[in-house]
């Protein structure tokens, strides 16, 4: 009987020892290095234990990786008793890759699972993805040592410690630092220094404390973070896994755990032996001696690159080469560089071409601080009067009138002259009269344009420093701005005269149908411009060119045909049918008669432009005359009948330039047929 009692006592004793041993196994663990811990840990991703030191490496310097290391056995707790507590102490190191800024940090993790296959690397630290981040079903607490500032998660900086609950948005965070017990103040710590760092995490009575310090520093008296958290609400499953997670993205670094101690009681937590923890490998940038062959190849490559760069420089220099002479210094403000015009027009691209004709091409462009421009490229002979020509170009640029197309400047390059004008958004008038460009011009708009050009001509004849004779007034040389105001342009045949100078006869210039009959005998004068303006008035009102070789001879000459209509007492028959009858008979009749008066073959019988303005504004009545009055309705004599079929302009004089020579190239934009 005594023997049976003894056996029973021994059985109870051994069962009690077994229970104590089991409880002690669940109570905690510690590792000074992880050489013997392979069987106790669950490793996945890039995580591995490096032999022989037993260094736990979570990630290496590869991109887009994540690594996890968890103690395999879960820790259970009774949520009804609300007695969950734990304390852990570990040593970690974040080592930057040589030549790189360093990657994302690491996290100590408390989780209800060790399956993180759906998590993402980079800023999610291998714990969440875009859909699970912030979800209560994650059941996860993390203490992050973050070395990247993610605006997405409202990080305070790129060197902070944070407490995360089911999300990468920290509920509590602070810049990495530790409290010095000896000095009684905080010191900052650089997480990504490559040196060992101690971390303590203590949870007891719903209070979570996080403390950090460099290696061999006694645990600070004051934690870095302290937060009241009820873990039993976060983990309803009553079991917890403890471990580490780390990740890399395009930013990389080496992330290590050197030692780890864990206990369910802070009082029973075992200290780590720093003499037994493994050493941290510090990678160095590879330095290799270059072989003679490599040096030779590099030198050859440098020589080739220098040759290529030299070729590019010479090509660009030739591409943007300009002609500059000493006498042009005084015109500097009016000169544009070819490079700036080339870039402004996108290399004179065809998509920006506004017109093309015998004169050359016109391209649209945009210059900084200037705006939209039109660049006309024409050929020139630098040996023939270029200095005089540039002087006249600059003079034209000094003319200021709201109804003139502003000339901004010029550029000379090789065999080209480039003339820069302000861009007129609605093109040339002839497009609306003859190409029927929409919207069609109404009669009030046409009358305003006639008044605008009359005002511009009067300014050229009487308001400028010199008398300026345009000598080529026609619809294709009238530009329309954004408000359909008329602007007189294309001064390619213009001539400058001092007031009171005699006007010697020169070779006739202009366009057939607009040229006064006295041009070949008496030369140019303001009266010849008046004649051309008269033909232009008829052109705008009738929607026909002054001379059209494609129609029957009896109606070919517009001046004669308008006069014949007047003679038959049906002058309105000459009005453009495109107006659809929507016009003022009084105004159109006045304009047609004024056009006939201006085209009188007797020059002295023509009004001045100042008088024309009075008549067209109806401030003065027209003088009394009839279709049978001398000089009225007589077309310009046919000087060169063979030119009618080609609709050409007579060429300017090729005689050596003089102070009274006409300009010999055009400069502003012609969008029409290039007449």
TIKOLBA-172674 format. One record per residue: x, y, z of N, C-alpha, C in turn. Coordinates in steps of 0.1 Angstrom, whole numbers, plus 5000, padded with zeros to 4 digits. Layout:
BEGIN
XYZXYZXYZ ...
***
This chain:
BEGIN
500849885000500050005000500950125000 501950125008502950245008503650254995 503850144989504550144976503650214965 502350184965501450244955501350394957 501350434970501250584973502550654968 503650584969504950644965504950654949 504450554942504350564928503450674923 502350694931501350794927502050934929 502750954940503451084942504451114931 505251014928506251034917505651064904 504450994901503751024888503351174887 502751214899502251354899503351454898 504551424904505751504904506251524890 506351404883506951414869505951484859 504651464861503651534853503751684855 504051724868504151864871505451924864 506551844864507751894858507551904843 506751814837506551824822505751944819 504751984828503952104825504852224827 505652224837506552344839507452364827 507952244822508852254811508152314799 506952254797506152304785505852454787 505452504799505152644801506452724799 507552674803508752744801509152764787 508852654778509052664764508252774757 507052794763506152894757506553034763 507253034774507453164780508453254773 509453194766510453284759511553204753 512553274747513753224740514753334738 515953294735516953394732517953334723 518553414714519553374704520653474703 521853434707523053514704523653464691 522953514680523253454667522253344664 522153304652521053214648521653084642 522853054646523552934640522752804643 522152794655521452674660519952694659 519452804653518052834653517252804641 517952734631517252704618515952634620 515952534630514752454632513652534639 513952644646512952714653512352824645 512952864634512452984626511852944613 510853014610510153004596510753124588 511453084577512153184568511453174555 511253284549510753294535511353414527 511053414514511553524506513053524506 513653634508515153654507515853624520 515053594531515653574544516453434544 517553444551518453324552519453344564 519953234569520953244580522253214574 523153314576524553304570525453224579 526053124574526953044582528353104580 529353074589529153004602528753084613 528653224612528353314623526953304628 526053254619524653254623523953394622 524453474613523853604611522553594603 521453644608520153634601520053754591 520053724578519953824568518453824562 517853934564516453944558516453974544 517254074539517354104525518754134521 519054114508520354154503520154274495 521154314486521054434479520354414465 519454314464518754304452517454384453 516854424441515654504441514454424442 513354484447511954424447511954294454 512554294466512554174474511854194488 511454084494511054084508511453964515 511753974528512153854535511453854549 511053734554510453724567511153614575 511253644588511753544598510853544610 510153434613509253424624509553304633 509353324646509453204655508253114651 508552984648507552894643506352874652 506652864665505652834675504852954679 503552944678502653064682502653074697 502353194702502153214716500653234719 500153164728498653164731498353254743 497253314743496753394754495253374756 494853404768493453394771492853534771 492053564761491453704759490553734770 489953634777488953664787489653714800 490953674802491653714813492353844811 492553874798493154004794494554024801 495353914801496653914807497753904796 497553944784498553944774499654034777 500853984777502054074779503254004773 504254084769505454024763506554134764 507854094762508954184762510054124753 510554204744511654144735512754254734 513954194731515154274729515854214718 516154294707516954244696517954344691 518954294684519954374678519854364663 519754474656519654474641520654564635 520854554622521754654615521154664601 521154794596520754824583521954884576 522454814566523754844560523554894545 523855014542523655064528524555004518 524154984506524954934495525855044491 527155014489528155124485527655194472 527655324473527255404461525755424460 524955374469523555384468523055464481 521855524479521255604490520655514501 520455384499519855304509518455274507 517955164512516555124508515655134520 514555054519513455064529513954984542 513255014553513754954566513254824569 513254784582512754664587511654684598 510954574601509854584611509854464620 509754484633509454374643507854364642 507454234641506054214637505454114647 504154154651503254064659502154034650 501853904647500853874636500053754640 498853734635498053614637498453514627 499353544617499653444607501153474603 501753374597503053384591503053374576 501853384570501753374555501653514550 502653564544502753694538502953694523 502453584516502753564502502053674494 500953734499500153834491500753974494 501653994503502254124506503154174494 503354304495504254364485505554414491 506654424484507854484489507754634489 508854704487509054844487508454904500 507655014499507255084511506255004520 505754884515504854804523505654714532 506954714531507854634540507554484540 506854434530506554294529505454254539 504654344543503554324553502154334547 501954434538500654464533500754474517 499654494511499554534497498554654497 498254704485497354814484495954794489 495554664488494154634492494054594507 495154534513495054494527495554604536 496254704531496754804540495554884546 495454884559494354954565493154864569 493254734565492154644567492254584581 491154584590491254524603491554374602 491154314591491354164589492854124588 493754224587495154194587495654144600 495054194611495454144625496954144626 497554264626498954284626499454404634 500454394642501154504649502554504644 503054624640504454624636505154744642 506454724646507354834650508254854639 508054964631508854984619510055074622 511255034616512455124616512555164601 511955274598511755314584512855414579 513455394568514555474563514155544550 512855544546512355614534511155694539 511055814534509955904537508855884526 507755814530506655794520505555884523 505355974514504256074515502856004515 502855884509501555804508501155764523 502055744532501755704545502055814556 502155934551502356044560503556034569 504655974564505855964572506356094576 506956104588507456234593508856264587 509656164584510956184578511456054573 512656044568513255914563514155854573 513955884586514755814597513955814609 512855734609511955734621511555594625 511055584637510455464643508955484645 508155384641506755404642506055274647 504855294653503955184657502855174647 502755064640501755044630500754934634 499454964632498354864635497554844623 497654734617496954694605497154794593 498154874593498354974583499755024584 500355074572501655134572501555284577 500355334579500155464585500355454600 501455504605501755484619500755554628 500355484639499555554649500355634659 501655604659502655684667503955674661 504755784659506055774653506855894659 508255874657509155974662510455954654 511156064652512556054646513455964655 514255884649515055784656516055864666 515955824679516755884689516755804702 517655824711517555754724517855854735 517455814747517555894759518855854766 519755944768521055914775520755924791 520855814798520655814812521755904819 522955904814523955984820523856134818 523456174806523356314803521956364805 520956284806519556324808518956394796 519356364784518756424772518856324760 518056354750517956264738519156294728 519556184722520556194711519956124698 520156184687519556124675520456004671 519755914663520455794658520155784643 521155744635520955724621520655574619 519455534615519155394614519955324603 520155394592520855334580522355374581 522955344593524355374595525255254592 524655134592525555014590526054964603 525755024615526154984628525054914636 525354824645524354754653523454854661 522254824662521254904669520354814678 520254854691519354774700517954834699 516954734701515554774701514854694712 514154764721513354694731511854724728 511054614729509554634727508954564739 508254644748507654594760506154624759 505354514762503854534763503354474776 502754554784502254504796501054604801 499954534805498854614810498354714799 498254674787497754754775498654874771 499854884777500854994774501954934766 502254994754503254944745504355054745 505655004749506755094749507855044739 508355144732509455104722510655194725 511755124727513055194731514155154722 514955244718516155214709517355274715 518555214711519855264716520955204708 522055264707523255204700523655084708 524555004702525054884708525854924721 525854834731526554854744526154974752 524955034748524455134757523355074766 523355104778522355044787520955094783 519955004786518655044782518255174788 517855274779517455404784516255394794 516155494803515055494813513755544806 513855614796512655664789512555604775 511355544772511255494758511055604748 511355564735511155664724509655674721 508955564721507455564719506755504730 505655554733504755484743503355514739 502555394738501155404733500255304740 499155344744498155254750497355184739 497555044739496954964728496354844735 495154804731494554684735494754574724 495754494726496054394716495054284715 494254254726493254154725492154184715 491954314713490954354702491554344688 492854354687493454344674493654194670 493854104680494053964677492953884684 491853874678490753794684491053644684 492053594676492253454675493053384686 493453464696494153414708495453344706 496053374695497453324693498253424684 499553434687500353534681501653474676 502153524665503453494660504353614661 505553594664506553704666507653684656 508053794649509153784640509553914633 510153904622510654024615510354024600 510254144594509954154580510754274575 511254254562511954364556511754354541 512054464534511854464519512654564512 512854544500513554644491512654674479 512954794473512254824461513354864450 513254984444514255034436515455074444 515055114457516155144467516455024475 517754994478518154874484519154894495 519254794504520254794515520254654520 521254614528521354494535520754504549 519954404553519154424565519354294574 519954304586520354194594519654204608 519554074614519254064628520353984634 521054044644522253974650521953894662 520953934670520553854682519153894686 518453794693517053814697516753744710 516153824719515653764731514253794733 513453704738511953724739511453654752 510553714758509953654770508453714772 507653624778506253674781506253754793 507353774800507453854812508753944811 508554064813509654164812510754134823 510354084834511254044845512153924841 511553834833512353714830513053724817 513053844810513753864797515253844799 515853754792517353734793518053834784 519153874789520053974782520853904772 521153974761522053924750523453944754 524253844749525753854751526353914739 526754044739527254104727528554044722 529253974731530553914726530253794717 529053744718528753624710527953644698 527453774696526653794684527553814672 527053774660527953774648528353914644 529353924636529854054631529054084618 529054214616528254264604529254274592 528954214581529754234569529454374563 530554444560530354574553530854564539 529954554529530454544515531154674511 532154654503532954764497532754764482 532954884477532854904463534054834456 533754764446534854684440535854774432 537054744435538154824429538954724421 538954744408539754654400540654734391 541854684390542854754382542454734367 542354834360542054834346543254774338 542854684329543854624320544354724309 545554704304545954794293545054794281 544454674278543454674267542254754270 541754754282540654834286540954974285 542155014290542555154289542655204275 543155114266543255154252541855174246 540955084249539655094244538955214249 539155254262538555374267539055494260 540455504258541055614251540455624237 540355514230539855514217538355564217 537555524227536255564228536155714230 537055764239537055914241537455984228 538455934221538756004208537656004198 536855894198535755884188534655984193 534455994206533456084211533856224208 535056254210535556394207535356424193 535656324184535556354170534056374166 533156294172531756304170531256444175 531656484187531256614192531756724184 533056714179533556814170532756824157 532456704152531556704139530256774142 529656744153528356804157528456954158 529556994164529757134166529957204153 530757144144530957214131529657214122 528857094124527657094116526657194121 526557214135525657314140526157454137 527457474137527957604133527657634119 527757534110527457564096525957574094 525157494102523757494101523157634104 523757694115523257824119524157944115 524957924105525958024101525158144095 525658264098525058384093526158474087 525658574079526558674074526458804082 527558844087527658964095528759054091 528459174088529459274084529459394094 530659464094530859564104529759674104 529259704092528259814091526959774097 526659644100525459604106525359634121 526459674127526359694142525359794146 525159904138524160004141522759954140 522559834133521259774132521059654141 521959644151521959524160520559494166 519859594172518559564178517559504169 517759534155516759484146517159344140 518259294144518759164138518459054147 517858944141517558824148518658714145 518958624154519858524151519158414143 519858354134519258244125518858124134 519658104145519257994154517958014160 517658134165516458164172515258154162 515458194149514358184139514158034135 515257964135515157814131514357744142 514657774154513857704165512457754166 512257884163510957944164509957884154 510557844142509657784131509757634131 510457574141510657434142511357384129 512457454126513257414114512557444101 511757554101510957594089510157474084 509457404093508757294090507557324080 507257224072506157254062504857274068 504657214080503357224087503057374091 504157454092504057594096504157684085 504157634072504257714060502957794058 503157924056501958014053501758044039 502858044031502758074017504058044010 503958033997505158003989504958063975 505958123970505858183956507158203951 507258293940508558323934509458393943 508858463953509658543963510358453973 509858333975510458243985509358183994 509558154006508658094015508358184027 507158164033506758224046506358124055 507058124067506658024078506258094091 505358034097504858084110505858034121 506058114131506858074143506458144155 507058114166506858174179508158204186 508358324190509558374196509258404211 510058364220509858404234509958554236 509058614244508958754247508558834234 508258774223507758844211506458794207 506258664207504958604203504958544189 503858534183503758474170504358574159 505158504150505758584140505558514126 505858584116505958534102507358564097 508058454092509358474087509358444072 509758544064509858534050511358504046 511558394038512958364034513058394019 513958484015514058524001515558513998 515858493985517258493981517758633979 519058653981519558783979521058773973 521458873967522858883962523558983972 524458933980525059023990525959133984 526259113971527059213965526259333959 524959323959524159423952523359503962 523859613967523059703975522459653988 523159553994522659494006522559604018 523659684019523659784029522559874028 522259924016521060014014519759944017 519759814013518459744015518159724030 519259684038519059664052518659804059 519259904054518860044060517460064058 516960034046515460054043514559964051 515059834053514259744061514159804075 515259844081515159904094514260024095 514360104084513560224083512060184083 511760084075510360034075509959984089 510859924097510659884110510259994120 510760114116510560234125509160294122 508460254111507160314108506160254118 505360344124504360304134503060354130 502160264126500760294123499960164125 498760184130497960064134497559984122 497660044110497159964098498359924089 499559924095500759864088501059734095 501559634087502059514093503459544099 503559524112504859564118505959474114 507059534109508259464105509159464118 509559344123510259334135511759334133 512259284122513659274120514059184109 515359144108515859074097516958984102 517458894093518558804095519158774081 520458774080521158734068521958604070 521758514061522458384061522758334048 524058314045524458264032523758334021 522958264012522258334001520858364004 520558374017519158394021519058524029 517958594028517558704037516258664043 516258674056515058644064514458764070 513158794068512558914072511458874082 511458934094510558884104509458994106 508258954105507059034107506158984118 505259064123504259024132503258934124 502858824130501958724124500558784124 499858774113498458824111497558694110 496758674120496058544122495058514111 494458614105493458584095493958594080 495258594079495758574065495558704056 495658674043495558794034494158804028 493858934024492458964019492058884007 493058853998492658793985492058653988 492458583999491858454002490358464004 489858574010488458594012487758643999 488458713991487758763979487758663968 488858583966488958503954488958353957 489358313969489358173973488158143981 487358243984486058233992486358154005 487358204012487658154025486558194035 486158104043485058134053485658184066 485058274073483658334069483858434059 482758454050482858554040482858694046 483458784039483558924043482258994040 481659054049480459134047480859274041 479859344036480159484031480759574041 480159584053480759664064482159634067 482459504067483859464069484759514058 484359504045485159544034485359694034 484259774038484459914039485459954049 485359884061486359914071487759894067 487959784059489359744054489759854044 488859904036489260014026489660134034 488960174044489260284052490660274059 490860144064492160114071493360134062 493260084049494360094040494560234035 493460314034493560454030494260534041 493960504053494660564064496160534064 496460404062497860364062498660434050 498060444038498660504027498860654030 497860724036498060864039499160884048 499360794058500460804067501860794060 501860694051503160674043503460794035 502460864029502660974020502961104028 502361124040502461254046502861244061 502861124067503061124082504361064086 505161004077506460944081507561054079 508761014084509861104082510261134068 510061034060510261044045508961004038 508861044026507660994018507960854014 507060764017507160624014506160584003 506660543992505760503981505760343981 504560293983504460153984504660083971 503960123961504160083947503659933944 502959873953502359743950501159713959 500159803958498959783966497959693958 497659583965496659483960496159403971 495159323968494459243979495459143985 496359083978497258983983498259043993 498459173992499359244001498659314013 497359284014496659334026496359224035 496859234048496759134058495559174067 495059064073493859084083494259034096 494159124106494559074120493358994126 493458974139492458884145491058944146 490959084144489659144144489259184130 489959134120489659154106489859304102 490859374109491259504105492259494094 492259584085493159574073494559624077 495659554073497059594076497759594062 498359704059499159704046500459644049 500859554040502159484042502859474029 503959394028504759364017505259494010 506259554017506959674011508159634003 508059523996509159473988509459563976 508559643972508859743961508859883966 508759903979508660033984509860123981 509560253981510660353977510560473987 511660513992511760624001512260753994 511560863997511960993991511861094002 512761194001512661304010511561404005 510961464015509861564011510461674002 509861693991510261803981511261753971 511761633972512661583962511961553949 512661573938512161533925512161383924 511261333916511061183915511461143901 512761093899513161053886512560923881 512360913868511760793863512660673864 512060563867512860433868512060333860 512660213859511860103853510560083860 509460053853508160033859508159913868 507659923880507559813889506059803894 505659693898504259673903503659553897 502259553897501559433892500559483882 500459413871499559463860498159473865 497559583860496159613865496059713875 497159733883497259823894498259943890 498959933879499960023875499460143867 499760263872499360383865500060393852 499360453842499960463828501160553827 501360643836502560733835503760673841 503760553846504960493853506160493844 505960453831507160443822507660573817 506860683818507360803813507660903824 506860913834507161013844507660963857 507560823859508160763871507160753882 507660723894506860693906506460823913 505260823919504860943927503760893936 503360973945502260943954500960913945 500860983934499660963925499560823919 500760763917500760623912500160523923 500560553936499960473947498460493948 497960623945496560653945495860573934 496460563922495960483911495760343916 496760283922496760143926495660123937 495460223946494460213956493060223950 492960303939491660303932491260173926 492260103920492059973914491659873925 492359893937492059803948490659823954 490159943954488859973958487859903950 488059903936487159833927487259683929 488459633932488659493934487959443946 487959513957487259473970485759483968 485259583961483859603959483259503949 483959473939483459383928483859243930 484759213939485259073940485959023928 486559103920487259073908488659133908 489659073902490959133900490859243889 491659343890491559453879491859403865 492559293864492859243850492759093851 491759033844491558893844491558833830 492758773825492858733811491958613808 491258553818490458433816489058463812 488658593812487258623809487258703796 486058713789485958783776486658923777 487158973765487859093764487059213768 485759213765484959333768484759353783 484959253791484859273806486159243813 487159223805488459183811489059293820 488959413816489459533824488459583833 488659563846487659603856487259743856 488259833854487959983854487060013843 487259963831486459993820485059933822 484959813827483659743829482759823839 483359863851482659943860482060073854 482960133846482560263840481360233830 481460123822480360083813479060063821 479159993832477959973840477360103845 478160203849477760333853477060403841 477660393829477160453818475760403814 475560283817474260223815473260243826 473760323836472960363848472560233856 473560143856473360023864474759983870 475260083877476660053883476559943894 475459923900475359813910475559673904 475459663891475659533885477159493886 478059583889479459553891479759503905 478859513914479059473928479159323929 480059273938480359133940479059063944 478758953936477558883938477658803951 478858783956479058703968478558783980 478158913979477558983990476158943992 475558883981474158843982473158953983 473559073978472659183979472559253992 473359204002473359264015474459374016 474059494011475059604011474259734010 474959844013474359974011474660023997 473560053989473760093976474460233975 474160313985474760453985476260433988 476660353997478060334000478860273989 478260163984478960093973479060183960 478060253957478160343946479160453948 479260503960480260603963481660543962 481860423967483160363966483560333951 482660283943482960253929483360383922 482560483924482860613917484260673922 484460653935485760703940486960623934 486660493933487760413926487960453912 486960493904487160543891487860673891 487560763901488260893902489660873905 490060773913491460753917492260693905 491560623896492160553884492160643872 491860773873491860863862493260853855 493260843842494560833835495360963836 494661073839495361203841495761213855 497061203858497561193872497161313880 497161433874496761553882495361553886 494461473879493061473882492661383894 493661303898493461213909493461283923 492661243932492761303945493961263953 494361333963495361283972494761183982 495661113989495161013999494361084010 494861204014494161284024492761314020 492561344006491161374001490361244000 491061133997490361003996489760974009 490460994020489960964034488761044036 488761174032487561264034486361214026 486561164014485561114006484960984011 485860884015485460754019484760754032 485060854040484360874053483160964052 482861004039481761084036481761224044 482961264047483061404052482961504042 483261474029483161554018482461484007 481661553999480961483988481961473976 481761363968482561343956482461463947 483561503940483361603930482461553918 481961653911480961623900481761573888 481461443884482061393872481161283867 481361243854480461143848481361033842 480760923837481560813831482160863818 481660983812482261033800483261143802 483561173815484561273818485961233813 486761323810488161293804488961203814 489461093810490361013818489660913826 488260913827487560823835487260693828 487460583834487160453828488060403818 489260463817490260423806491160323813 491260203808492160103814493660133811 494560083819495960103817496360053803 497160123796497560073783498259933784 498059853774498659723774500059733771 500959723781502359743779502959613774 502559503781503159373778502059273777 501359263766500259173765500559023768 501858993765502258853767502258813782 502358913791502358883805500958863811 499958903804498558883809498258743813 498658653804498258513806498958453818 500158503822500858453833500658523846 499958633845499558723857500858753865 501858793858503158823864503258973867 504259003876504559143879505859173871 505959303867507159343861508259343871 509459313866510659303875511159433878 511759453890512359583893513659603886 514059723887515359763880516459683885 517459653877518659583881519859673880 519559803879520659903879521259913893 522559953894523159963907522360053916 522360013929521560083939521960233941 520960313943521260453947520360493958 520560603964519660643975518160643971 517860653958516460653954516060523947 516860423947516460293941515360233950 514560153943513460083950514059963957 513459913967513859783973513659673964 514459573964514459473954514059333958 513559323971512959193975511759223984 510859123985509759143993510059104008 509259154017509559114031508459074040 507159104036506159054046505358944039 504358894046503758764042502758784031 502758684022501758674011501258534012 499958524017499458394019498658334006 498458423997497658383986498458303975 498258343963498858273952500258323948 500858403957502158453954502358553944 501158633941501258733930502158843935 
***
